[in-house]
Amino acid sequence: MTPDVTGTNERVGAMREQRVRVSDAVELAVREREARNRPTVVLIHGYPDTSAMWDEVAERLAARFRVIAYDVRGAGASTAPDDPLDYGLEALVGDLEAVLDEVGGPDPVHLVGHDWGSVQGWEAVIGDRLAGRIASFTSISGPARPHVAEWTRRTARSGSRGLAEVAGQARRSVYMPVFMAPGVGELAARVLPWTFERGMSLLEGVEPRPGHPAPTMHQDALNGLGLYRANMGRRSSTGTGAATTDVPVQLIVPTKDRYASEGLLLSARGKATHLYVRRAPAGHWVARSRPDLVARWVAEFVDHIEQGGPPEESSALAQARAAAQPGKDFGGRLVVVTGAGSGIGQATAYAFAAAGARVVAADIDEAAAKHTVDEIGGHGAEAYVYQVDVGDADAMERFAAYVRDTYGVPDVVVNNAGIGVAGTLLDTSEEDWARIRSINLDGVYRGCRLFGKQMAERGEGGHLVNLSSMAAYTPAAGLAAYAATKAAVLQLSECLRVELEPHGIGVSAICPGVVNTSIMWHTRFVGMDAGMADELRERSAQFFQRRAFPPERVALAILRAVRQDRPVVPITAEARAVRALSRFAPGTSRNLARLGRRAGDRNQAGLGQERPGPDADRADR
């Protein structure tokens, strides 16, 4: 059951403000929202924020929990240490200890940290100083320093892609050496308040409101430089050991965080005995942009821990637990694949399952889909079969409702099912036109509309993958009907990507070239006798086989597209080449199509039938 954190009939105690003295120089401003005899949640903010950053989340949590938030040293209403470098993590953990001593209460608290607040939280749970005093920890956009160091070494050694990932994170962190440099850091800190509001609004859709940004930000930004100068490049107070913890940890990973990559934020995998991973379709300040989601996940996690932990895991937390498995990028996520009985659909189902996903393999051929499911199950993964004709509107409605009610809202939907029709448009009957449109275009429309609506209503993001084709942007004689549907899928995907962006739902159009699948054997050739059609079908299928581009490579590209949220993905060299031609030299693209038509005419003449035929050099699944 999802916790209700939006309201309650029980009266919530008024917010109290008090001060906790840590030393002669440091006094912390603490705000407490009371809900008597309820578990305590402690919120720690990052840079350049104050505890007011948490207001929206705190108000929602205060309906069910006792909520404590405080301005860290040097921020907001808290005082700054005399020494501008007295911001080491050991001192910050000491501040947390002082707050717990003064207002924490007798029971272990549930810690929630963001940015530098999360870094402090990690220092607390992997060290011994606060052992037994923290019941759980929710980390948002702030990894443990030892985990960062290990992740950097391991990833850099994994090969060229690993080096690229580390380089990408270095670009995201380019501001850190600026803050650490004497003089330059002070200049950047003085400019920061002028850019912060506009950046939050433009980049994250978060508008300023009273308290955030704080009126003290000019001084807070200067004081907070000590966080970088006292900690970056220095040993953790917890040492250089395994940096593990038995405290249950929930990672909330903003997938659009501009400062920390998903790989870096997941560096805690294998470091917490009880680790849960949630992906939020938001940027760094997710607590401001998606407070309902953050509050709901924190409340669900706190309830789970208070009730005893793993044996009572909800379905959502069980998925979050699966997502924490090292090496399983799609662990715990639900993926729907249509046309999963063969070809690219089958390879994609296998690839997602190997990456930890639960897969719904759907196909009009139930036996073929069952074979896919059996293969996945034979490798120890989880998959379910469903028979559906994507061209049947009512059947698709039932399919989407069944998936939601039985397995939950999908995280990824791959609209792959499709058919081929070859021959001139003049020979394409109303029946042929209606059939290819109903599957190749209407089937994609239904998959996007039905499952996209579920994702939007859930509010946790998701991804729609639509199989288009190189034919979408390559004119070719004999492919008008097929190419029209694929071009429509490409443009549908481009438009839908803009529409669904506010919901955190990504949309990718996949445009394969010539791929070695069995689709040519099932393509309908119109406007010719059966013998001619069989001959052209065999020649086309042999060409696809000689090209020998396996569907497994398309599947891996689909997984990358989802990970990287890529809008349009041409696959195979020919698909990339003609994509460039269509954009920068469309006349050349049309001339090549004319040459292809003439070659097709000669090909058919050689078979004894002088009429335009299908262009064998075509893209499909």
N, C-alpha and C positions, 0 to 999 in steps of 0.2 A: 504494500500500500504506500502511495506517495505521500510524504508528510505535507500537511497544510501549513505553510509558513506565511500565508498572506493575511491571516486574521484569526481571532479567537474570541469567544464570549467571556473568557476569563480576563479580569482587569490586570493590565501590565503595570508594574510599579513605575513611578516617574524616574526620569534619568537623574542620576546624582553625579556631581562633579567633586572630585577630591584630589589631593596631592599626596604623592608618595616620595619621601626623601630617601635618596640613595646614598648621597655623600654631602659634604658641606657645599659642593658646587652644583650638584645635579639633583633636581627635583622634577618628578614626572607628573604631568597632568593626566588624570585618569577619569574616564566617563563610564558610568555603570548604568545599564538598563536592567532593572530588577524584575525577575519572575521568580518569586520565592520558592524554595524547595525544588528547583529545576537544575539540570546540569549546567555547568558554567562553560561558556565559549569565550575565549580570549582572542582578540583580533589585533594583529601587528601590521602596521603599514610600512611602505617602502619610501624611496626617494623619488621626487621631492615632495611627497605628500605629508599630511598629518592624519590623525585618526578620523577626521571628518570624511576622508575618502570612503570609509566604510559605512557611512550613514544609511544609505539605502538598504544594504545587506543587514546591518544591525537592527534596523526597524522591523524588518521581516522576521529575523530570528528571535527578537525580543518577545514575540507572541508566544513562544514556547520554551525559551531558554533564558538563563541569566547571561547577559552579554556585557563583556568588559572590553573597552578599547582605550589605548593610551597613546599620547604623543611620545615618540621615542626621543631620547636626549637630543637637544639642539633643534627640535622641530616644534612648531605651534606654540602652545602655552608652556611646554617643558623648558627647563633651563639648559644651557650648553655647558660642557665641562670647561675648566680653565685652559686645559691643554687641547689645542685644536686637533690633535691626533688621538685623543682619548675616545676613540670610537671603535676600538677593537672588538671582535665578536665576543671575547670573554667578558668584557665590560657590559656589552649589550645583553648577554645572557644573564649577567648579574642584575641588570635592570628588570628583566622579566621575573627573576627570582624575587626581587623586592616587591613587585606588584603582586605576585602570588602570595607572598608572606602577609602582605597588608590586606588584600581584598579578595584573594583567590578562593578562600573557603577551605573546608577540611578535605574535600574530595578532589581527585585528579581532574584537571581541566582539559577541555578540548581546544587545541591551539589551531589558529588559522593565520597564515602569513602570506603576504604579497610582496614580490620584489625583494628588497633588502629585509623586509619583515619575514619573508619565507627563508632567506638565508640564515637569519637568526634562529628561526624555528628548527631548521635542520641541525644547527650547531647544538641546540638544546636536546634534541632527541637522539643524536648519535653520541653525545657525551654522557657522563655519569652524574653531572652536577645536579640535574633535576630528575634523576631516576625515580620513578614511582609517582611523579607529580603531574605527568601529562598522559591523559587517557588516549588521545588520538591527535593526529596532526594532518591538517589539510594545507598543502603547498600549492601556491599559485605563482608561476613565473619567477621562481627564485630557487635554483638548484643548490645543493650542498657543495662547498668549495672542493672537498676531496673528490667528490663524484665528477666535477667538471674536469679536474686534472686527469683523472683516469680515463674519462670519456675522450678527451682530446688526444691522449697518447694512443689509445686503442683504435680510435677512428682514423687517425692519421696513418697508422700502420696497416690499415685494411686494404689499401690500394688507392688508385687514382680517384675513385668516387669518394672515398673517405677523406682524402686530402681536399677535395672540392668542398665537402661538407664542412670541414674545419675552417677552410678559407671563407666560406659563406658566413659562418658564425663570427669569424674575426671581423668581417665587414659590419655585421650587426652591432658589434661591440666597439666600434671605432671611437665612440665617445669616451670610453673609459680612460685611455691614456691622456686624452685631453683634460679630463677632470683631475687626473693625478699630477699633471705638470704644474709646477709653481707658476703663478702669474697667469698662465693661459687658462687654468682651471677657474680662477677667480673671475676672469673676463667672461668665460662661458656661463658661469653661475649667475652673473649679473644680467646676462642676456636672456637666460632661460625663462624667467617669469614672463617676458614679452612674447615668447614663442610658444609657451606651454598651452595656453588656452586655444590658440588657433590650431596648433598641431592636434590637440585632443579632438577638436571639432571636425577638422578636415580628414584626419586619418582614422579616427575611431568612432565618429558620430556621437561623441559625448559632449554635451553643451555644459558650459560653466554654470554653477549654481552657488548660493551662499555657502561658504565653507570650503569649497573645492573649485578652483585652486584657493588655497588659504591666503588670507590677507598678509600673513607673515612670510610668504614664499621667498621674497627677496633675501631675507636673512637665513631662512631655512635652507635655501639652495647653497649659500656660502658655507653654513655650518656643516651641511651634509657631505661636503667634499671630503671630510674626515673619514667617511665610510669607505671610500675608495683608497685613500692614502694610507689608512691604518690596516687595511685587510688585503688588498690586491697584491699578489706576489709574496705574501707572507704565509708561514705555516699556520694551519688550523690549530686552535687550542686543543682539539680532540686528537691531535697527532696524525700520523700518516698510515694508520692501520686500515682495516677493512671498511671503516666508517659505516657500519651496519646498525640497524636498530630493530628491536622487537615491538616498538610502538607502532600500532596500525597507522599507515600513511595513505592519504588520498591525494593523488596528483590531479589538479585541474589544469589541463594543458590548453591554453588559448592557441588555436591553430593559426591565427593571423598575428601572432605576437611579432612585432618588428625588431625586438631586441634579443630574443632567445629562440633558437630553432627548436622544432619538436624533438629532434634527436638529443639535443642538450638537455631539455627539460625531462626527457625520459631516462637520463643517466642514472636515475635512482633504481632502475630495474635491477633486481638481484641484490639490492642493498637493504631492503625492508622485508622482514619475515611476512608481514601482511600488507601487501601493496595493492592499491586500487587506482586505476587510471580512467579519468574522464576527459574527453576532448570537447572544448567549448568553441563554437564558431564565432570567435570574437578576437579582439586585439588585446594588448597588454593590460589595459584598464578594464578587464572584463567585469570586475565588481561594480563599476559604474555603468557600463553599457548593458550588462545582463544580470542585474541584481537578483531577479526572481530565480534565474537558473542557479546562480552561485548559492543563494540562500537555501534553495531546495536540496541541492547536492550536499551542502554542509549538514543540514538538518537530517537528511536520510542517513548520512554516515554516522553522525552522533547517535541517532536512535539505534542504529545497527550495533555500535560498540557498547552502548548502555545496556542493550538486551543480550549481550554475551558474545557477539562476534560471528565468525564464519558459519557455524551450523544453521543459523537463521537467515542467511543471506537472501535478500530479495533478488528477483530476476535481474534488475538493473545493476545491483552491486555484484552479482555473480558475473555479469558481463564485464564490469569494471575490473574485477579480479582477473578475468581471463586476459584482458587487455594489458595487464602488467607482465605477461610472460616475455622474457627476453627473446628477441629474434622473431617475434610474432607481431608484425606491424598492424595487422588487422584482427588481432586477438579480441574475442568477445563481440565483434561487430557482426551484424546480420546483413548478408548480401543476397540480393535477388538477381538471378540471371535468366533471361528468356532465351529460347533457342539453345538451351544448354545440353541438348542431346548429341551434338556433334560440332565439329569445326571450331571456330573461334569461341563460341559460347561454352562448349565443353572445356576447352583449354583454359578459359577465364575462370570457370567454376573450380577447376583443379588448382589454379594459381591462388585464388582467394582462400581456398580451404587450406592450402599449404602455408599460407601466411596467418593462419589462426582463425579465420572467419567461419561463422556458421552460414551455410549456403542453401538457399532455396533454388533448386534446379528445375526450371519450368520449360516445357516443350510441348508442341502439339503431338509429338510421338512419345507417349508415356513410357514405353519400353526403353527407348533411347535415353530418356531422362533418368529412368531407374538405373540404367547401366552406369551413368555418370555418378549417381548417388552411391551406388555400391562400390565403385572404385574409390571414391572419397572416403567412405567408411572403412574400406580395407586398409587405408593408411592412417587410421585412427582419428580422422577428423569427423565433423558433424555436418550432415547434409540431409535435405528433405526433398521429396519429389512432388511435382504438381503438373497435371496435364492441363494445358490451356491453349486455345487458339487466340493469339493476340488480335486477330482481325474481328473477333466477336466482342462487341461492346459489353454485353451483359456478362459474358464469361470473364472478362477482365475486371469488371466491378466485383464479381464474386471472388476472384483471385486476390485482389487487393485487400478485401475485407477479411478473407481467410488468413492471409499472412499476418495482418495486424492483430487479429483476435487470437491466433494460435502461437505465433512466434514473437510478435511485437512489431514496432515500426522499423522498417529497414534503415540501415545506415548508408548503404550503397545499392543502387538499382542499375543494372546493365541491360538496356533495351537493345538486345542483339538480334532477336528473331527477324528473319527477312527471307525473301525469295527473289529469283531472277527471272526477267522476261527479256528476250532478245528478239530483234526484228524491227522493221521500220514502224513508225507511228501510224502510217496509213494502213498497215496490216494489223494494228493492235485493236482488238475488239473492245467493246464496252465492258464485257465480262473480264477480259484480261486486265484492262485498266483498273477496274474496280478492285480486283483481287490484289494486285501489287500495291495499290494505294492503301488498301485496308490493312495490309500487313506491314509494309515498309515504312509508311508514314503514320497512319492512324494508330497502329500498334505502339509506336513510339510516343505519339501524343497521349494515348491512354496511360501508358506506363509513367510518363512524366506527370500528368495531371493527377492521377489517383495516388501514386506514392509520394509525389512532391507535396500534395496537400497534407498527407499524413506527417511528413517531415516538418512542414511549416507549423502545423498545430502542436506537435511535440515540443518544438522550440529548441532542439539540440543540434540543428544543422543536419547535414547529410550530403550525398553526392549522387547525381544522375549522370550516367554514361550512355550516350546514344551512338550507335554504330551507323555512321554515314559511309562514305566511300570516296576514293579518288575520282570516281565518276561525277561527284557532286560539283566539281569545278573543272572537269575535262570534257569538252564537247566530243562526241563520238557517234558516228552513224550506227544505227541499229540498237542504240541504247537509250532512246529518248524517254521511254516510260520509266525505266530503272533509274536513269540519271536524275530525272525530275523528282522522284521520291527522295533520293539521297541528297539532292540539293536542298529540298524542303527540310529534311532532317537537320542539315547543317545550319540553316538559317533559324529554324525553330530553336536549336540549341543556343545559338548566339543571343537571340532575344530572351530566351528563358533564363540565361545566365544573369542578365541584367535584372530581370524581374525578381529572381530569387535571392539575389545577393543580400538584401536586408534580412533575410531569414537565415543567413549563414549556410545556404545550400549551394554547392558548386555544381556546375554543368560542364561536361566535356563532350565534344564531338570527335569521334575516332574515325579517321579516313584512311583505311588500308588501301594498298595497291593490289598487286596480283599475289594472292595468298593460296597456298596449297591446301584447299579444303574440297569437300565433295559437292559444293553448291552447283558447279557446272553440270553435274549429272542430273540435277533436279531442275535446271533452268528450262523454262518453256520457250521454244523457238517458234515464232509466229510467222505466217505468210509463206509457208513452204510445206512440201509434203513430208510425210513421216520419215522417209528414207534420208532425204536431205537434212532434216533436223537431227537425226541420229548421227549422221556423219559429222556435221558441224559441232555437235555436242561433244563427240569423242575427240575431235581435233582441239577444241578449246580446253577440254579437261586435261589433255596431254600437255598443252602449253603451260597450264597452271602447275602441273606436276614437275615439268622441267624447270620452272622458275624456282621451285623448291623452297619457298619462304614459308616456314612452319607457323601454324596458328599459335603455338606456344609463345613465340616472340611478340605477337600482337597482344596476347594476354598479359605479358610482363609490361608492355607499354601502357596497357589500361591501368594496371596497378600503379605505375609511376604517375599517370595522369591524375589519378585520385589523390595520391600522396601530395603532389605538387600543385593540385588544383589548376591544371592546364586547360585552356579553353578549346583549342583545336589541335589535334595531333595527327599529322600525316605519318603513315607508317609504310615503309619500304622506300628505296631510293627513287623509284619512278613516281611515287605519290608526292614526295618532297619536291622533285624536279618540276612536275607539271603544276604543282601549287605555286611555285615561284613564277612559272611561265604565265599562269592565269592572272597573276597579280601585276607583273611587270612587262609582259609581252603577250597580251591576249591575241594579237594578230597571228603570232607564231603558233599559238595553241590551236587556233582555228585552221591554219594551214596544215598542221600535223593531222588534224581530224579529217581533212580532205584526202590526204595521202592514205590514211587508214581506210576511208570509204572505198577508194579506188582499189586498194589491195583486197578488200572484201569482195568487191565486184569480180575481180579476177579469180579469187578463190572460189566463188560460187560458179563462175563460168567453167572453171576446171572440173567442177562437180556436175556440170550439165544443166545448170539453171542460171540464166542470165538475169539476175535481179539483185538489188541491194540486199546485203546480208549483215549479220552481226559482226562487229569488230571484235576479233578474238583477243586483242590486247586491251583488256578491260579489268576493272577493279571490282572485287567482290569479296564476300566472306566465304 
